[in-house]
């Protein structure tokens, strides 16, 4: 919506700074998207009067003029135009001016004659597309006056972004009211009193409304003896500033009042209305109407039309018809000012692909109370500008007057809702300035009558919003909600989950997110014994049960990647698995038992193809390493990996992950060949799945200080031969237990099977680190501790020292 600041000044006193005004309006909810300053491009162009003109001595097509711009001396200007005469007033671009077309005016010698400026055409000033010579200004134009002021461009145009819920701001009076509210200036609304004479309007035209729901009010006025011609320059300038093309004095008045009040109007040629009657009705299916844009339109039975006694003459609320339009020969007018149902206008406009100034306003909700003032204002202006005679009275069809909406405001609610105390007097001032009238008073409250233009105000909260936006959102302090002395601390599991994600990402795994719904066969192939929870209304058969494991989704991700020829897959997911609960759904108990888990999967080339190293495929230790990365990030100690044979995993390469207290955290290993074959997957898929609740419970998220060792360590190696099935963790546990308190660490660094080792046996080599926190250990002490370890490993595990 374009708003002329110069025009706004007719209704409210404006502050000197337009930029400050724009800031205040934006802060109050009317966003000013931009400011147009037409005069900026005409800076340096002034009104000049030609005092003398002679033929150029060296050019037949040039003249040498002497012009007066109000100074002490005349200026010499060489000119090529021929459409002027001595005494005419024309625009002069002085030296240093940069015209809208980019031409910079300099002092120059044209064919040997000095020229101090340039006399301009309307095209050179950017005022028109074509011109046949200099722009000749009216004789009364003041010499030396800036040209922008002389041609009505000394204005600033506000580009207002009016939201759909604020149709009241689609007019200069509506924006002027907002200006008055934010600046405290009084609003001056035009009081139209058209001079009336002759036969009453009710005897000149009849109005019948057949659809009162689609047209709740229709008002008509008759103006006779009009003379169609151009409207005055001031009106044309204002219309142009708002992007509206001037047509003639009558049509321009209807457009002017629409921009002034936000109430669309239309003028019919009374002599072209059959039976001098107006009928508001729905169209007949297939009925034809040629609209003002020259297009013949086939109407729908849902279209509301303005018709005469025989045919449709206008699309109600959208566009008039060509049969009854105002032409140079029009003498008698019927002015229309009506209110039309927004939804009906929207359907018609969309159906016929016609978005007009009128439809834009009616679709959003036009002001029912503006119908009469707008038509009176138009009748008065037409009488003044077109010499018309206004017939006494109006034809006002308003079958069911609608009461204004009323909303009660409790003043104590202002502070409770807005979070800031606003004095009751200030609240009343704001609402009164916005046009809300207090009609009932109560203890600590008031009931307000809502202006019909404010279609967005329906309840108490809407009034509070009005107070907030005018009082200023910047004046509302940022505070925590009452009752909270401080923010609640972040739960420990949130930090644990964050560290777990970072660890898995550091291990090279990418996160995926899958549906919690899976196909029953996806769970059956994993060999789980749990009966899944079935959905009553599944999206599809492939998503008909709740998952009891995260693996089905991860395996589907792998399958899709393999089909797209991906060579490496390393992914993980955090989520929930769902299990049946015999007592679920009773009282406040959830229908299913939910278990939080993290699952991961690795397959393919370790790290992808690279010329720097041989292709190596991911194995069990890649998956186990990801699990250990999580345990390390959470500082979970005492975890053991022991052989296990869950149905989904290969028995040769699967470990059960146990916490120090014996709680089973999950499994890691290679998927069983039966599973990968059933799902059509390649071999060598390694996965893990852990329950995160016990994992987080075992985490030590707060680091503990450990002093640096003061005494040196003693390093010894231990190589033992044990059965193949004996796990490293069992041997290591015995070493650390027997070696207390001197053994700090026991790390396996070699596993060997083959020659010199009996069949069914393996050699485990450990690096042991001995240290005392109190003294430097002697060889005797280390030897005694080392021998005890050897004896206990032999006794408990049946191991033998490797020769």
C-alpha positions in Angstrom: 0.0 0.0 0.0 1.5 3.4 -1.1 0.8 6.2 1.3 1.5 9.9 0.4 3.0 11.7 3.3 1.9 15.0 1.8 -1.7 13.6 1.7 -1.4 12.3 5.3 -0.8 15.9 6.4 -4.4 16.7 5.6 -5.6 14.6 8.5 -2.9 14.7 11.1 0.1 16.9 12.1 3.3 15.2 11.0 6.7 15.2 12.6 9.5 16.9 10.6 11.4 13.7 10.2 9.7 11.2 7.8 12.3 8.6 8.7 11.4 8.9 12.4 7.7 8.6 11.5 8.4 5.4 9.5 10.3 4.0 12.5 7.4 4.6 14.9 4.8 3.2 12.5 6.9 0.0 12.0 7.4 -0.4 15.8 3.6 -0.1 16.1 2.9 -2.9 13.7 2.6 -1.1 10.3 5.8 -2.1 8.7 7.2 0.5 6.4 9.1 -1.4 3.7 10.5 1.5 1.9 10.5 5.3 1.3 10.2 6.8 -2.1 11.4 10.3 -2.6 10.7 11.4 -6.2 12.2 14.9 -5.6 15.6 13.4 -5.0 16.1 12.7 -8.7 15.1 16.2 -9.6 17.4 18.0 -7.2 19.0 21.0 -9.0 16.1 21.4 -11.6 14.3 24.7 -11.2 11.6 26.7 -12.9 13.0 29.2 -15.5 11.3 31.8 -17.6 12.6 32.4 -21.1 13.4 36.1 -21.5 15.1 36.1 -24.9 15.7 33.6 -27.7 17.9 34.1 -30.8 19.2 31.8 -33.5 22.5 30.1 -32.8 25.2 31.7 -35.0 26.8 28.4 -35.9 23.9 25.9 -35.9 20.5 26.1 -37.7 18.8 23.7 -35.3 19.9 25.4 -32.1 18.8 28.6 -30.3 20.5 30.7 -27.7 18.2 31.7 -24.8 18.5 33.9 -21.9 16.5 32.6 -18.9 15.5 34.0 -15.5 15.7 31.6 -12.5 15.1 34.3 -9.9 18.8 35.5 -9.5 20.4 38.8 -10.2 21.4 37.9 -13.7 20.1 35.9 -16.6 21.6 32.6 -17.6 22.6 31.7 -21.1 21.4 28.3 -22.3 21.7 26.7 -25.7 18.5 24.8 -26.6 17.5 22.5 -29.5 13.7 22.5 -28.8 11.3 24.6 -30.9 8.0 24.3 -29.0 8.5 27.3 -26.7 8.1 31.1 -27.0 9.6 34.0 -25.1 7.8 34.3 -21.8 7.2 30.6 -21.3 8.2 28.9 -18.0 10.1 25.7 -18.4 12.4 23.4 -16.3 16.1 24.2 -16.2 18.7 21.7 -15.0 21.4 23.8 -13.5 25.2 23.0 -13.7 26.0 20.1 -11.5 22.6 18.4 -11.7 22.3 14.7 -12.4 19.1 13.9 -14.2 17.1 10.7 -13.7 18.4 9.3 -17.0 22.0 9.6 -15.7 23.0 12.7 -17.7 25.2 15.0 -15.6 24.8 18.7 -16.5 28.1 20.6 -17.0 29.0 24.0 -18.3 29.8 23.5 -21.9 30.4 25.3 -25.2 28.0 24.2 -27.9 29.3 25.0 -31.4 31.2 27.9 -29.9 28.6 29.3 -27.6 28.7 28.8 -23.8 25.7 27.1 -22.2 25.1 27.2 -18.4 22.5 24.4 -18.0 19.9 22.5 -20.0 16.2 23.2 -20.6 14.4 20.0 -20.1 11.5 18.0 -21.5 9.2 15.8 -19.4 10.9 12.7 -20.7 14.3 14.0 -19.6 12.9 14.6 -16.1 11.5 11.0 -16.0 7.9 12.3 -16.0 6.7 10.7 -19.2 7.8 8.1 -21.8 7.6 10.5 -24.7 7.8 14.2 -25.3 7.8 16.5 -28.3 9.8 19.3 -26.8 10.3 21.3 -23.6 7.8 20.8 -20.7 5.8 24.1 -20.7 4.7 24.9 -17.2 1.6 26.9 -16.2 2.0 30.7 -16.4 1.4 31.0 -12.6 4.4 28.8 -11.7 6.9 30.7 -9.6 10.3 31.4 -11.2 13.1 29.7 -9.3 10.8 27.2 -7.7 12.2 23.6 -7.5 10.6 21.7 -10.3 9.6 18.8 -8.0 7.5 21.3 -6.0 6.1 22.8 -9.2 4.9 19.5 -10.6 3.7 18.0 -7.3 6.6 15.6 -6.7 7.8 17.2 -3.5 6.4 14.3 -1.6 7.6 11.2 0.2 5.7 7.9 -0.4 5.6 5.3 2.3 5.5 1.7 1.1 3.4 0.1 3.9 3.2 -3.7 4.3 -0.3 -4.1 5.4 -1.0 -7.6 6.8 -4.2 -9.3 5.8 -5.8 -8.9 9.2 -5.5 -5.0 9.1 -7.7 -3.8 6.3 -8.3 -0.6 8.3 -4.8 0.4 7.3 -5.6 0.2 3.5 -6.4 3.9 3.5 -4.8 7.3 4.2 -7.3 8.0 7.0 -6.5 4.6 8.6 -2.8 5.2 8.5 -3.4 8.8 9.7 -5.2 7.3 12.8 -2.1 5.2 13.5 0.1 8.3 13.1 -2.0 10.2 15.6 -1.8 7.3 18.1 2.0 7.0 18.0 2.6 10.8 17.9 -0.2 12.1 20.0 -1.5 14.3 17.3 -5.2 14.9 16.8 -7.0 13.2 13.8 -8.9 15.5 11.5 -11.6 13.5 9.5 -13.2 15.3 6.5 -16.8 16.2 7.2 -18.5 15.9 3.8 -21.7 17.9 3.2 -22.5 17.9 -0.5 -24.8 20.7 -1.6 -28.2 19.1 -2.6 -30.9 20.4 -4.9 -33.5 19.1 -7.3 -35.5 15.9 -7.3 -34.7 13.4 -4.5 -32.4 10.5 -5.3 -35.1 8.0 -4.4 -37.1 9.2 -7.4 -34.2 9.0 -9.8 -33.1 5.4 -9.1 -34.4 2.3 -7.4 -32.2 -0.2 -5.6 -33.2 -3.8 -4.8 -30.9 -6.2 -2.9 -31.8 -9.8 -3.4 -29.0 -11.4 -1.5 -28.6 -9.6 1.9 -26.0 -12.0 3.1 -23.6 -11.3 0.3 -24.5 -7.5 0.3 -25.5 -6.4 3.8 -25.7 -2.7 2.8 -26.0 -0.8 -0.5 -26.1 3.0 -0.7 -26.6 5.0 -3.9 -26.5 8.7 -4.7 -27.4 10.6 -7.8 -25.4 13.4 -9.3 -26.7 15.2 -12.4 -25.4 17.8 -14.9 -21.8 16.7 -14.6 -19.1 17.8 -17.1 -16.6 15.0 -17.7 -13.0 16.3 -18.0 -9.6 16.0 -16.4 -9.3 16.2 -12.7 -7.2 19.0 -11.1 -3.5 18.6 -11.0 -3.3 18.2 -7.2 -5.6 15.1 -7.4 -3.7 13.6 -10.3 -0.5 14.1 -8.4 -1.8 12.3 -5.3 -3.2 9.4 -7.4 0.0 9.1 -9.2 2.0 9.0 -6.0 -0.1 6.0 -4.9 0.3 4.2 -8.2 -3.1 5.0 -9.7 -3.5 6.4 -13.2 -5.7 9.5 -13.6 -8.7 9.0 -16.0 -11.2 11.7 -15.6 -12.7 13.9 -12.8 -15.5 11.4 -11.9 -13.5 8.2 -12.0 -10.5 9.9 -10.3 -12.8 11.0 -7.4 -14.0 7.4 -6.8 -10.4 6.3 -6.7 -9.3 9.2 -4.6 -12.0 8.5 -2.0 -11.2 4.8 -2.0 -7.6 5.6 -1.1 -8.8 8.1 1.4 -11.4 6.0 3.3 -10.6 2.5 2.2 -14.1 2.2 0.8 -14.3 1.1 -2.8 -16.8 3.2 -4.9 -18.2 2.9 -8.4 -19.9 5.4 -10.7 -22.6 4.3 -13.3 -23.9 6.3 -16.2 -27.5 6.6 -15.0 -28.8 7.0 -18.6 -27.3 3.6 -19.5 -29.0 1.7 -16.7 -32.1 -0.1 -18.0 -35.2 1.0 -16.1 -33.0 3.3 -14.0 -32.9 0.5 -11.5 -30.1 -1.3 -9.6 -30.5 -4.9 -8.6 -27.9 -6.8 -6.4 -28.3 -10.4 -7.3 -26.4 -13.6 -8.1 -25.6 -14.1 -11.8 -27.5 -16.4 -14.0 -25.3 -19.3 -15.1 -23.7 -18.5 -18.4 -24.7 -14.8 -18.3 -22.2 -12.5 -20.1 -20.6 -9.3 -18.9 -17.9 -7.2 -20.5 -15.8 -5.7 -17.7 -14.0 -2.3 -17.8 -10.8 -4.1 -19.0 -12.6 -4.9 -22.2 -12.9 -8.6 -21.6 -16.2 -10.5 -22.0 -16.7 -12.8 -19.1 -19.0 -15.8 -18.7 -20.4 -15.6 -15.2 -21.0 -18.3 -12.7 -24.1 -18.8 -10.7 -22.0 -18.0 -7.6 -20.9 -14.6 -8.8 -22.7 -11.6 -7.2 -23.5 -8.9 -9.8 -24.8 -5.4 -9.9 -27.5 -5.4 -12.6 -30.1 -3.1 -14.0 -33.6 -4.2 -15.0 -32.3 -6.5 -17.8 -28.6 -7.4 -17.5 -25.5 -7.5 -15.3 -23.6 -4.2 -15.2 -20.7 -5.0 -12.8 -19.1 -7.8 -10.8 -19.9 -6.8 -7.2 -16.8 -5.7 -5.3 -14.5 -6.5 -8.1 -14.9 -4.5 -11.3 -17.5 -2.5 -13.2 -18.9 -3.2 -16.6 -18.3 -1.5 -19.9 -21.9 -1.0 -20.8 -22.6 1.6 -18.1 -19.1 3.1 -17.7 -18.6 6.9 -17.4 -17.7 8.4 -20.8 -17.1 12.0 -22.0 -20.8 12.2 -22.9 -22.0 11.2 -19.4 -24.4 13.8 -17.7 -26.0 11.8 -14.9 -24.3 9.5 -12.4 -25.3 6.9 -9.9 -22.7 6.6 -7.2 -22.4 3.2 -5.5 -21.0 2.6 -2.1 -21.7 -0.8 -0.7 -20.4 -3.5 1.6 -19.9 -7.0 0.1 -19.1 -10.3 1.8 -15.4 -10.9 1.6 -15.4 -14.7 0.9 -17.8 -14.2 -2.0 -15.7 -11.4 -3.5 -12.6 -13.6 -3.1 -14.2 -16.5 -5.0 -15.3 -14.3 -7.8 -11.9 -12.5 -8.1 -10.1 -15.8 -8.1 -12.5 -17.4 -10.6 -12.1 -14.6 -13.1 -8.4 -13.9 -12.3 -9.3 -10.3 -11.4 -7.4 -8.8 -8.5 -8.4 -5.1 -8.1 -8.1 -2.3 -5.5 -11.7 -3.0 -4.7 -11.5 -6.8 -4.3 -8.3 -6.4 -2.3 -10.2 -4.4 0.3 -13.5 -6.4 0.3 -11.7 -9.7 0.6 -10.1 -8.6 3.9 -13.1 -6.9 5.3 -14.2 -3.4 4.4 -15.6 -1.0 7.1 -19.4 -1.1 7.1 -19.4 2.3 8.8 -17.4 4.0 6.0 -20.1 3.3 3.4 -22.1 6.6 4.0 -19.2 9.0 4.7 -17.3 7.8 1.6 -20.3 8.3 -0.8 -21.0 11.8 0.7 -17.4 12.7 0.3 -17.4 11.5 -3.3 -20.6 13.4 -4.1 -19.2 16.6 -2.7 -15.9 16.3 -4.7 -17.8 15.5 -7.9 -20.0 18.6 -7.4 -16.9 20.7 -6.9 -14.7 19.2 -9.7 -17.3 18.2 -12.3 -19.9 20.9 -11.7 -22.6 18.4 -10.8 -25.8 18.8 -8.9 -26.3 16.3 -6.1 -29.8 15.0 -5.7 -31.1 15.2 -2.1 -30.9 12.2 0.1 -29.4 8.7 -0.4 -31.0 5.4 -1.4 -29.8 3.3 1.6 -30.7 -0.4 1.6 -29.7 -1.7 5.0 -32.2 -4.5 5.8 -30.5 -5.9 8.9 -28.3 -3.4 10.7 -25.5 -5.2 12.5 -24.6 -4.2 16.0 -21.0 -3.3 16.7 -18.8 -6.0 18.4 -18.2 -5.4 22.1 -15.1 -6.6 24.1 -14.5 -6.2 27.8 -11.0 -5.4 29.1 -9.9 -6.1 32.7 -7.2 -3.5 33.4 -5.4 -5.9 35.8 -4.9 -8.3 32.9 -2.6 -5.8 31.2 0.4 -6.4 33.5 -0.4 -10.1 33.8 -0.3 -10.7 30.1 2.2 -8.1 28.9 4.6 -8.4 31.8 4.8 -4.7 32.3 2.6 -2.3 34.2 0.8 0.2 32.0 -1.2 2.9 33.8 -4.9 2.6 33.4 -5.1 6.2 32.0 -2.6 5.4 29.3 -4.5 2.2 28.4 -7.7 4.2 28.0 -5.9 6.9 26.0 -4.4 4.3 23.6 -7.7 2.6 23.0 -9.7 5.8 22.6 -7.1 7.1 20.0 -7.5 3.9 18.1 -11.3 4.5 17.9 -12.4 2.0 20.6 -15.3 3.6 22.5 -15.9 2.8 26.2 -19.7 2.0 26.4 -19.8 0.3 29.8 -17.8 0.8 33.0 -17.3 -1.7 35.8 -15.0 -2.2 38.7 -11.5 -2.5 37.3 -12.8 -3.0 33.8 -14.4 -1.4 30.8 -16.4 -2.7 27.8 -15.4 -1.2 24.5 -17.3 -1.0 21.2 -15.0 -2.2 18.5 -14.8 0.0 15.3 -16.2 -2.0 12.4 -13.0 -1.4 10.5 -11.0 -3.5 13.1 -12.1 -6.9 11.9 -9.1 -8.4 13.8 -10.3 -7.5 17.3 -12.6 -10.1 18.7 -11.5 -10.8 22.3 -9.8 -9.3 25.4 -6.3 -10.5 24.2 -6.8 -8.5 21.0 -7.2 -5.3 23.0 -4.2 -6.2 25.1 -2.2 -6.6 21.8 -3.3 -3.1 20.8 -2.0 -1.7 24.0 1.3 -3.6 23.7 2.1 -2.5 20.1 1.3 1.2 20.8 3.0 1.2 24.2 6.0 -0.2 22.5 7.4 -3.8 22.5 10.8 -2.2 23.2 9.4 -0.9 26.5 8.4 -4.4 27.7 11.4 -5.7 29.7 12.8 -9.2 29.1 12.1 -11.2 32.2 12.0 -14.8 33.3 8.5 -16.2 34.1 7.5 -15.4 37.6 8.1 -18.2 40.2 11.4 -19.3 38.6 14.4 -18.1 40.5 16.7 -19.8 38.1 16.6 -22.1 35.1 16.4 -25.8 35.7 19.7 -27.5 35.2 20.2 -29.6 32.1 19.5 -33.3 32.9 22.6 -35.5 33.1 21.4 -37.8 30.3 21.4 -34.8 27.9 25.2 -34.3 28.4 25.8 -38.0 28.2 23.9 -38.2 24.9 25.8 -35.3 23.5 29.1 -36.9 24.4 28.0 -40.2 22.9 27.0 -38.6 19.6 30.4 -36.8 19.5 32.2 -40.1 20.1 30.4 -41.9 17.4 31.0 -39.0 15.0 34.6 -39.1 15.9 34.7 -42.8 15.1 33.5 -42.0 11.6 29.8 -42.9 11.9 27.1 -40.7 10.5 23.7 -40.3 12.2 20.5 -41.5 10.6 16.9 -41.1 11.7 14.4 -43.8 10.9 10.7 -44.5 11.5 9.7 -46.3 14.7 7.3 -48.3 12.5 8.7 -51.4 10.7 7.5 -54.5 8.8 6.9 -57.6 11.0 9.2 -59.7 8.7 12.1 -57.2 9.4 11.9 -58.2 13.1 11.2 -61.9 12.5 14.4 -62.3 10.4 16.4 -61.1 13.4 15.1 -64.0 15.4 13.7 -62.0 18.3 11.2 -63.7 20.6 9.4 -60.5 21.6 5.9 -60.0 20.1 5.9 -56.5 18.7 3.2 -53.9 19.4 0.9 -53.7 16.3 -0.6 -50.5 15.1 -4.4 -50.2 14.8 -4.2 -47.9 11.7 -0.8 -48.4 10.0 0.3 -46.3 7.1 1.2 -49.4 5.2 2.0 -53.1 5.7 5.7 -52.1 5.8 5.1 -49.9 8.8 2.5 -51.9 10.7 4.4 -52.7 14.0 6.6 -50.8 16.5 10.2 -51.8 16.3 11.8 -53.9 19.1 15.3 -53.1 17.8 17.0 -50.3 15.9 18.7 -52.8 13.5 15.8 -53.1 10.9 16.1 -49.4 10.1 19.9 -49.4 9.9 19.8 -52.5 7.7 17.3 -50.8 5.4 19.7 -47.8 5.2 22.5 -50.3 4.3 20.4 -52.0 1.6 19.6 -48.7 0.0 23.2 -47.6 0.0 24.4 -50.8 -1.5 21.8 -50.5 -4.3 23.3 -47.1 -5.0 26.8 -48.6 -5.2 28.1 -47.0 -2.0 31.4 -48.8 -1.0 31.5 -47.8 2.7 28.6 -47.5 5.2 29.2 -46.4 8.8 26.0 -45.1 10.5 24.3 -44.9 13.9 20.9 -44.1 15.3 19.6 -43.1 18.7 15.9 -43.9 19.4 13.5 -46.1 21.3 12.5 -49.7 21.0 9.0 -50.7 22.0 7.8 -53.8 23.9 4.5 -55.2 24.9 3.4 -54.4 28.5 0.8 -56.7 30.0 -0.5 -53.8 32.2 0.0 -51.1 29.7 -2.8 -48.7 28.9 -4.4 -48.9 32.3 -4.6 -45.7 34.3 -1.6 -43.5 33.6 0.6 -46.4 32.5 1.8 -46.2 28.9 0.5 -48.7 26.4 4.0 -50.0 25.7 7.3 -50.3 27.5 9.9 -48.0 25.8 13.6 -48.6 25.9 16.1 -46.0 24.8 18.9 -47.4 22.7 21.8 -46.5 20.4 22.6 -48.7 17.5 25.3 -48.7 14.8 26.5 -50.5 11.7 29.7 -50.7 9.7 30.3 -52.4 6.4 32.5 -52.1 3.4 35.9 -50.6 2.9 37.5 -49.1 6.0 37.8 -45.4 5.3 37.0 -45.8 1.6 39.4 -46.4 -1.3 42.8 -44.6 -1.1 46.0 -44.7 -3.1 48.0 -44.4 0.1 46.9 -47.8 1.6 45.6 -51.1 0.5 41.9 -51.7 0.5 40.8 -53.1 3.9 37.4 -54.2 4.8 35.7 -53.2 8.1 35.7 -56.0 10.7 34.5 -56.8 14.2 37.0 -54.5 15.7 35.7 -51.4 13.9 32.2 -52.0 15.5 33.8 -52.8 18.9 36.0 -49.7 18.5 32.9 -47.5 18.1 31.5 -49.0 21.3 34.7 -48.4 23.1 34.8 -44.8 21.9 31.4 -44.3 23.5 32.5 -46.0 26.8 35.6 -43.8 26.8 33.7 -40.6 26.2 31.4 -41.4 29.1 34.2 -42.7 31.3 32.4 -45.9 31.9 34.9 -48.3 33.6 35.0 -52.0 34.3 33.1 -52.9 31.1 33.7 -56.4 29.8 33.2 -58.1 26.4 32.3 -61.7 26.7 31.3 -64.3 24.0 27.5 -64.5 23.3 25.2 -66.0 20.7 22.1 -63.8 20.2 20.1 -65.0 17.2 20.8 -62.0 15.1 24.6 -62.3 15.3 27.2 -64.7 14.1 28.4 -66.9 17.0 32.0 -66.7 15.8 32.2 -62.9 16.2 29.8 -61.6 18.8 30.3 -60.1 22.3 28.0 -59.3 25.1 28.8 -55.9 26.6 28.5 -55.9 30.4 28.8 -53.1 32.9 31.0 -53.5 36.0 28.0 -54.4 38.1 27.0 -57.2 35.7 24.2 -55.3 33.9 24.0 -56.2 30.2 24.4 -53.1 28.1 24.0 -54.8 24.7 25.8 -56.7 22.0 28.3 -56.0 19.3 29.3 -58.4 16.5 28.9 -59.6 12.9 25.4 -60.2 11.7 24.4 -63.9 11.2 24.7 -65.1 7.5 21.1 -66.2 7.8 20.0 -62.6 8.4 22.1 -61.0 5.6 20.9 -63.6 3.1 17.3 -63.1 4.1 17.6 -59.4 3.6 19.7 -59.6 0.4 22.6 -57.9 2.0 26.4 -58.5 1.4 28.5 -60.4 3.8 30.6 -58.7 6.5 28.0 -56.5 8.2 29.0 -55.6 11.7 26.6 -54.0 14.2 26.1 -53.0 17.8 23.1 -52.1 19.9 23.2 -50.8 23.5 20.6 -49.7 26.0 21.4 -46.2 26.9 19.7 -45.9 30.3 22.1 -48.2 32.2 24.9 -46.8 30.0 24.2 -43.3 31.1 23.8 -44.4 34.7 27.3 -45.9 34.7 28.8 -42.7 33.1 31.1 -40.5 35.1 30.5 -37.1 33.4 32.4 -35.0 36.0 36.1 -35.5 35.7 38.1 -36.4 38.8 41.5 -34.9 39.5 44.3 -37.4 39.4 47.8 -36.1 40.4 50.7 -36.8 38.1 52.8 -39.8 39.3 55.8 -38.8 41.4 57.7 -42.1 41.1 58.8 -44.0 38.0 57.0 -47.0 36.6 58.5 -50.5 36.1 57.5 -52.3 32.8 57.4 -56.0 32.5 55.9 -58.3 29.8 53.9 -61.5 30.5 53.2 -64.1 27.8 50.7 -66.9 28.6 49.3 -69.8 26.6 45.5 -70.2 27.2 42.7 -72.0 25.4 41.3 -70.3 22.3 37.9 -69.8 23.8 39.3 -68.0 26.9 38.6 -64.2 26.5 41.4 -61.7 27.0 39.2 -59.9 29.6 39.2 -62.9 31.9 43.0 -63.0 31.8 43.3 -59.3 32.3 40.9 -59.3 35.2 42.9 -61.8 37.1 46.2 -59.9 36.4 44.7 -56.6 37.8 43.1 -58.3 40.8 46.2 -60.2 41.9 48.6 -57.4 41.1 46.9 -54.8 43.3 48.0 -52.3 44.3 51.2 -52.2 42.3 49.8 -53.0 38.8 48.5 -49.9 37.1 47.7 -51.3 33.7 47.7 -54.6 31.8 47.4 -54.1 28.1 47.4 -57.0 25.6 49.7 -56.2 22.7 49.9 -59.6 20.9 47.7 -62.6 20.1 49.4 -65.5 18.4 48.3 -68.9 17.1 50.4 -71.2 14.9 53.7 -73.0 15.1 55.1 -73.7 18.5 51.6 -73.3 20.0 49.5 -76.4 20.5 46.2 -76.7 18.6 43.3 -75.2 20.3 45.6 -72.8 22.2 46.7 -69.2 21.8 49.4 -67.0 23.1 48.4 -63.7 24.8 51.2 -61.2 25.5 50.6 -58.4 28.0 52.5 -55.2 28.9 52.3 -54.7 32.6 53.0 -51.4 34.3 54.0 -51.4 38.0 54.1 -48.3 40.1 53.8 -47.2 43.7 52.3 -43.8 44.7 54.6 -43.8 47.8 58.1 -44.8 46.7 60.3 -46.1 44.0 59.8 -49.9 43.6 62.7 -52.2 43.9 63.3 -55.2 41.6 62.6 -57.5 44.5 59.1 -56.1 45.0 58.3 -56.2 41.3 59.6 -59.7 41.0 57.5 -61.0 43.9 54.3 -59.3 42.5 55.0 -60.6 39.0 55.5 -64.2 40.3 52.2 -64.0 42.2 50.4 -63.0 39.0 52.0 -65.9 37.1 51.0 -68.4 39.8 47.4 -67.2 40.0 47.0 -67.2 36.2 48.2 -70.7 36.0 46.1 -71.9 39.0 42.8 -70.1 38.1 42.8 -70.2 34.3 44.9 -73.3 33.6 47.4 -71.1 31.6 51.0 -71.8 31.0 54.0 -69.5 30.6 55.3 -69.4 27.1 58.7 -70.8 26.9 
